[in-house]
């Protein structure tokens, strides 16, 4: 197949004090883009590279007659609906692509709307309110602490710092003010769940749940709150630290595993996901799993020494990185009615035929 890999690339070096790095936090490292491209090539596909910048539409229009499918890991450039930008272009050009329709991407990035949809279908999720201006925030809106304040439409823990956990109204007001002033964000103020945290990778058509990952926080400094924030990721996602916060498969009861899998599968369907996604889940004080948010496209760093969640779950399920990429492609092809044959599959079939053949030595 001829496949266009479309992406946003990170140009700034990792540095929490660099505004350019913070701006590009959701974008992929060059090594990740190269790893995906190499996997596609090992599967026997011809790969075209497209950076999802302001010229992306024209690039796609030019390539339209030459490509069969787009492998989409683009985050988009601007605005709260940015993850829907490339899928909308592809819909206009009638080019098949991996992942959900534009509305699925837009809904997933708008944390409050995603919660509203899940709540309407009875899927457990923490309560939350959206604040556009700090003047809207009053003490009577919050009945129980702690709560966490986060940008409404950001991914990769962007804008979520350790200091965002508020234990009283005064702190919450200052955190909210800071978020609005720093980036002009609408702010989601959400119930903070104190239980164990999990992340759930889902793949395929029909979708299946890969082994559940528990994210532990035991190795964080005592001064850091125990949830995923930019500082914790800075520590945990650095292989040089030598800390592995992930337990995969998670050591949980069958009942809890079933509840998490059922909730995430239903959320995958009602939020309009397709081919792949990853859900963040946390337990409340009663041990009930509640979905925090959905990540699509999820990060897929090829290096197994990095704590990239989706590949980690795939590896635990017995998939190689290439097989993981291939299953995403197969799922998309099935939705579009595209016949899928990979070089890897042809080699496997040929090897099977050779091993089962009857040989006569003369």
Residue pairs with C-beta under 8 A, 6 or more apart in sequence:
1 45
1 46
1 68
1 69
1 329
1 338
1 340
2 45
2 46
2 48
2 66
2 67
2 68
2 69
3 40
3 45
3 46
3 47
3 48
3 67
3 68
3 69
3 70
3 71
3 329
4 47
4 48
4 49
4 50
4 60
4 63
4 67
4 69
4 70
4 71
4 95
5 33
5 36
5 37
5 40
5 47
5 48
5 49
5 50
5 70
5 71
5 73
6 50
6 51
6 52
6 56
6 60
6 70
6 71
6 72
6 73
6 74
6 86
7 27
7 28
7 33
7 36
7 49
7 50
7 51
7 52
7 73
7 74
8 24
8 26
8 27
8 28
8 51
8 52
8 53
8 74
8 75
8 76
8 77
9 27
9 28
9 29
9 30
9 33
9 51
10 21
10 24
10 27
10 28
10 29
10 30
11 20
11 24
11 27
12 18
12 20
12 21
12 23
12 24
13 21
14 21
14 234
15 21
16 22
16 230
16 231
16 234
22 158
25 156
25 157
25 158
25 230
26 75
26 154
26 155
26 156
26 158
27 75
28 73
28 299
29 301
31 301
31 302
31 303
32 299
32 300
32 301
32 302
33 49
33 73
35 301
35 302
35 303
35 321
36 71
36 73
36 300
36 302
36 325
37 47
37 49
38 302
39 302
39 321
39 322
39 325
40 47
40 71
40 325
41 47
42 322
42 343
42 344
43 322
43 325
43 326
43 329
43 342
43 343
43 344
44 342
44 343
44 344
44 346
45 342
45 343
48 63
48 66
48 67
50 56
50 59
50 60
50 63
52 74
52 75
52 76
52 77
52 85
52 86
53 77
54 77
56 74
56 86
56 89
57 89
57 93
60 70
60 89
60 90
60 93
60 95
61 93
64 93
64 95
67 95
68 96
68 338
69 95
69 96
69 97
69 98
69 329
69 332
69 333
69 336
69 338
70 86
70 90
70 95
70 96
70 97
70 98
71 97
71 98
71 325
71 328
71 329
72 86
72 87
72 90
72 97
72 98
72 99
72 297
73 297
73 300
74 83
74 85
74 86
74 297
75 82
75 83
75 155
75 297
76 82
76 83
76 84
76 85
76 86
77 85
80 106
80 109
80 110
80 152
80 153
80 186
81 105
81 106
81 109
81 110
81 153
82 109
83 105
83 106
83 108
83 109
83 155
83 296
83 297
84 102
84 103
84 105
84 106
84 109
86 97
87 97
87 99
87 100
87 101
87 102
87 105
88 102
90 96
90 97
91 101
91 102
96 332
96 333
96 336
96 338
97 332
98 274
98 275
98 276
98 328
98 329
98 331
98 332
99 105
99 273
99 274
99 275
99 276
99 296
99 297
99 332
100 108
100 271
100 272
100 273
100 274
100 275
100 277
100 296
101 272
101 274
103 272
104 271
104 272
104 273
104 274
104 296
105 296
107 113
107 114
107 117
107 271
107 272
108 114
108 271
108 273
108 277
108 293
108 294
108 295
108 296
109 153
109 154
109 155
110 152
110 153
111 128
111 150
111 152
111 153
111 188
111 293
112 128
112 130
112 152
112 188
114 271
114 293
114 294
115 125
115 126
115 128
117 270
117 271
118 124
118 125
118 267
118 270
118 271
118 291
119 125
121 266
121 267
121 270
123 263
123 266
123 267
123 270
123 291
124 263
124 284
124 288
124 289
124 290
124 291
125 290
125 291
125 292
126 190
126 191
126 192
126 193
126 282
126 284
126 290
126 292
127 190
127 191
128 188
128 189
128 190
128 191
129 141
129 188
129 189
130 152
130 186
130 187
130 188
130 189
131 137
131 176
131 180
131 186
131 187
131 189
132 186
132 187
133 180
134 173
134 176
134 177
134 180
137 172
137 173
137 176
137 189
139 169
141 189
142 169
142 172
142 189
144 191
145 166
145 167
145 168
145 172
145 192
146 165
146 166
146 167
146 192
147 165
147 166
147 172
147 189
147 190
147 191
147 192
148 160
148 164
148 165
148 166
148 189
148 190
148 192
148 227
149 164
149 166
149 172
149 175
149 176
149 179
149 187
149 188
149 189
149 190
150 159
150 160
150 164
150 179
150 187
150 188
150 190
151 158
151 159
151 160
151 179
151 183
151 185
151 186
151 187
151 188
152 185
152 186
152 187
152 188
153 185
153 186
154 160
154 185
155 295
156 233
156 299
157 228
157 229
157 230
157 233
158 230
159 179
159 182
159 183
159 185
159 230
160 228
160 229
160 230
161 229
161 230
161 231
162 224
162 225
162 229
162 230
162 231
162 232
163 175
164 175
164 179
164 229
165 192
165 225
165 227
166 172
166 175
172 189
176 187
176 189
179 185
179 187
180 186
180 187
190 292
192 227
193 282
193 283
193 284
193 285
193 290
193 292
194 284
194 285
195 282
195 283
195 284
195 285
195 287
196 214
196 282
196 283
197 214
197 215
197 217
197 227
197 228
197 280
197 281
197 282
197 283
198 212
198 213
198 214
198 215
198 250
198 260
198 280
198 281
198 282
198 289
199 212
199 213
199 215
199 278
199 279
199 280
199 281
199 309
199 313
200 209
200 210
200 212
200 213
200 260
200 261
200 264
200 278
200 279
200 280
200 281
200 313
201 209
201 210
201 213
201 276
201 277
201 278
201 298
201 309
201 310
201 313
201 314
202 208
202 209
202 210
202 264
202 265
202 268
202 273
202 276
202 277
202 278
202 279
203 210
203 275
203 276
203 314
203 324
203 327
203 328
203 331
204 275
204 276
204 327
204 330
204 331
205 274
205 275
205 330
205 331
205 332
205 334
205 335
207 265
207 268
207 269
207 273
209 261
209 264
209 265
210 310
210 313
210 314
210 316
210 317
211 248
211 249
211 250
211 313
211 316
211 317
212 248
212 249
212 250
212 252
212 257
212 260
212 261
212 313
213 246
213 247
213 248
213 249
213 250
213 309
213 312
213 313
213 316
214 246
214 247
214 248
214 250
214 251
214 252
215 228
215 245
215 246
216 245
216 246
216 247
217 224
217 226
217 227
217 232
217 245
219 235
219 236
219 243
219 245
220 226
220 232
220 235
224 231
224 232
227 282
228 280
235 241
235 243
236 243
236 245
236 307
237 306
237 307
239 303
239 305
239 306
244 307
245 307
246 307
246 309
246 312
248 312
248 313
248 316
249 316
250 257
252 260
256 287
256 289
259 288
259 289
260 281
260 289
263 281
263 289
263 291
264 279
264 281
264 291
267 273
267 279
267 291
267 294
268 277
268 279
268 294
271 294
273 294
273 296
274 331
274 332
274 335
275 328
275 331
275 332
275 335
276 296
276 297
276 298
276 310
276 328
276 331
277 294
277 295
277 296
277 298
278 294
278 295
278 296
278 298
278 309
278 310
279 291
279 292
279 293
279 294
279 295
280 291
280 292
280 293
280 294
280 295
281 289
281 290
281 291
281 292
282 289
282 290
282 292
283 289
283 290
284 290
298 309
298 310
299 308
299 309
299 310
300 308
300 310
300 311
300 321
300 324
300 325
301 308
301 311
302 311
302 321
304 311
304 312
304 315
310 324
311 321
311 324
314 321
314 323
314 324
315 321
319 327
322 344
326 342
326 344
329 340
329 342
330 340
332 338
333 339
333 340
334 340
